[in-house]
Amino acid sequence: MVRDIERLPKRQRQQQLVKIIEENPFVTDQELTRMLKVSIQTIRLDRMELGIPELRERLKLMAERSYDQVRSLPLHEVIGDIVDLQLDRSGISIFEIREEHVFSRTHIARGHHLFAQANSLAVAVINEEIALTASADIRFVRSVKLGEKCIAKAYVRSISGVRSKAKVEVFSYVGEEMVFQGHFIIYRSAGAMNGSEGGDEHENRH
């Protein structure tokens, strides 16, 4: 995104920093150091001068903004923190990989945590009181490691009146790199009660 900027004057560097964060509010200070080719101390000083909070505070501010409320399951059952939700349209959640989510020897995240984040977001984005996962076609693109933040983005591609079925795609990223992709079929309301395979198992009660 940003090239040949290691010699940029401070003002231009800060303009680039603002632009990057506007385009991707989930970017970490470590990623900014690589993109802007300066030290992490410089990034932190730039943010302070510009009044830009650190990532954790930016996520908190985003979560406090007005967005649709989850209807299909209790909020505490969503894996990850929802920072944007437009029912029957799209949603975004962020999930930080901690010690309890990884294999002790490799520090690589267990796959079911990435699936749980994506699956619960696919259910949460549905504008019904009952929404259950009927099927999922998933692909793990690369391993996610301890300390990385996984950002899942869900998109409702279609909603069918027949059997009240919705198709939801979820893409999960670390930085700008996609790490997981899933295609979910979600049954809604009465359709969910009659057509889902597995009932509560697919409600993502992890």
C-alpha positions in Angstrom: 0.0 0.0 0.0 2.8 2.4 0.9 6.1 2.3 -0.9 9.4 4.3 -0.8 8.3 6.4 2.2 11.2 5.7 4.6 12.5 9.2 3.9 9.2 11.0 4.0 9.1 14.1 6.2 7.2 13.8 9.4 4.1 15.6 8.2 3.7 13.4 5.1 4.4 10.3 7.2 1.6 11.2 9.6 -0.8 11.9 6.6 0.0 8.4 5.4 -0.6 7.0 8.9 -4.0 8.7 9.1 -5.0 7.3 5.6 -3.9 3.8 6.5 -5.9 3.8 9.7 -9.0 5.2 8.0 -8.8 2.5 5.4 -8.2 -0.3 8.0 -9.0 0.7 11.6 -7.9 -2.8 12.7 -4.3 -2.2 11.7 -1.8 -2.8 14.6 1.2 -0.6 15.5 3.5 -3.5 14.5 1.9 -3.5 11.0 2.2 0.3 10.8 6.0 0.0 11.6 6.4 -2.3 8.6 4.3 -0.2 6.3 5.8 3.1 7.2 9.3 1.8 7.8 9.8 3.5 11.1 10.2 2.3 14.7 7.2 1.4 16.9 8.1 4.3 19.2 7.8 6.7 16.2 4.4 5.2 15.4 3.2 5.7 19.0 4.4 9.3 19.1 2.7 10.0 15.8 -0.6 8.6 17.0 -0.3 10.6 20.3 0.3 13.8 18.3 -2.6 13.1 16.0 -4.9 12.0 18.8 -5.4 8.5 17.4 -6.0 5.9 20.1 -4.3 2.5 20.2 -6.0 -0.4 18.5 -7.7 -1.7 21.7 -9.3 1.8 22.3 -10.3 2.1 18.6 -12.1 -1.2 18.8 -13.8 -0.2 22.0 -15.0 3.1 20.3 -16.3 1.1 17.3 -18.2 -1.3 19.5 -19.8 1.6 21.3 -21.2 3.1 18.1 -24.8 2.5 17.2 -25.3 -0.7 15.3 -28.0 -3.4 15.0 -28.4 -5.7 18.0 -27.9 -9.4 17.7 -31.3 -11.2 17.7 -30.4 -14.9 16.9 -28.3 -15.7 20.0 -27.1 -14.1 23.2 -24.3 -11.7 22.7 -22.0 -13.6 25.0 -22.3 -16.6 22.8 -20.8 -14.8 19.8 -17.1 -15.8 19.6 -15.1 -12.5 19.3 -16.1 -8.9 19.8 -18.7 -7.6 17.3 -17.6 -4.1 16.1 -20.2 -3.7 13.3 -23.5 -5.4 12.6 -26.1 -4.7 9.9 -28.7 -7.4 10.2 -29.4 -9.5 7.1 -26.5 -7.6 5.4 -23.1 -7.8 7.0 -21.1 -7.9 10.2 -17.5 -7.7 11.6 -16.0 -9.3 14.7 -12.5 -9.4 16.0 -11.0 -12.3 18.0 -7.6 -12.2 19.7 -5.7 -15.5 19.8 -4.6 -16.1 23.4 -2.9 -18.9 25.2 -6.1 -20.9 25.7 -6.8 -20.9 22.0 -3.5 -22.4 20.8 -1.6 -25.7 20.8 1.0 -25.5 23.6 3.9 -26.8 21.5 3.4 -24.8 18.3 1.4 -21.7 19.5 -0.8 -22.2 16.5 -4.5 -21.5 17.0 -6.8 -24.6 17.1 -9.0 -24.6 14.0 -12.3 -24.9 15.8 -11.8 -21.4 17.4 -11.5 -19.8 13.9 -14.6 -21.8 12.8 -16.5 -20.8 15.9 -15.8 -17.1 15.3 -17.0 -17.3 11.7 -19.9 -19.5 12.4 -21.3 -17.4 15.3 -20.9 -14.3 13.2 -22.8 -15.9 10.4 -25.6 -16.7 12.8 -25.5 -13.3 14.5 -26.0 -11.4 11.3 -29.4 -13.0 10.7 -32.4 -10.9 11.6 -34.4 -13.6 13.3 -34.8 -14.9 16.8 -34.0 -18.4 15.7 -31.1 -19.0 13.3 -29.2 -22.3 13.0 -26.3 -23.4 10.8 -27.5 -26.1 8.5 -24.2 -26.6 6.6 -20.8 -25.0 6.2 -18.1 -25.3 3.5 -14.9 -24.0 5.1 -11.3 -23.5 4.1 -8.3 -22.7 6.4 -6.0 -20.6 4.3 -3.1 -20.3 6.7 -2.3 -21.0 10.4 -3.1 -18.2 12.9 -0.6 -17.8 15.8 -0.7 -16.7 19.4 -1.1 -12.9 19.8 -2.6 -12.4 16.3 -6.0 -10.7 15.9 -8.4 -12.4 13.6 -10.9 -10.1 11.9 -14.0 -11.9 10.5 -16.3 -10.2 8.0 -19.7 -11.7 7.2 -21.8 -11.0 4.2 -25.4 -12.2 3.6 -25.4 -13.1 -0.1 -29.0 -14.2 -0.4 -32.2 -14.9 1.6 -34.7 -17.3 0.3 -38.4 -17.4 1.3 -38.4 -21.1 0.6 -37.7 -22.8 3.9 -36.3 -19.5 5.2 -32.8 -20.1 4.1 -29.9 -17.6 4.0 -26.5 -17.9 2.4 -23.7 -16.2 4.3 -20.0 -15.9 3.4 -17.4 -15.2 6.0 -13.8 -14.1 5.4 -11.3 -13.9 8.2 -8.1 -11.9 8.1 -5.0 -11.2 10.0 -3.9 -7.8 8.8 -4.6 -7.8 5.1 -4.0 -11.6 4.7 -7.0 -13.9 4.5 -6.6 -16.8 6.9 -10.1 -18.5 6.7 -13.0 -18.6 4.3 -16.5 -20.1 5.0 -19.8 -20.5 3.1 -22.7 -21.1 5.5 -26.3 -22.1 5.0 -28.4 -20.7 7.8 -32.0 -21.7 8.5 -34.2 -19.0 10.0 -37.1 -19.1 12.4 -39.6 -21.9 11.7 -37.5 -23.1 8.8 -34.6 -23.5 11.2 -36.7 -25.6 13.6 -37.8 -28.0 10.8 -34.8 -28.1 8.5 -31.6 -27.8 10.5 -29.3 -30.7 11.1 -28.0 -30.9 14.6 -30.1 -28.3 16.4 -28.2 -26.7 19.3 -24.9 -28.2 18.1 -25.0 -25.6 15.2 -26.0 -22.7 17.4 -22.3 -22.4 18.3 -22.7 -22.7 22.0 -18.9 -22.9 22.6 
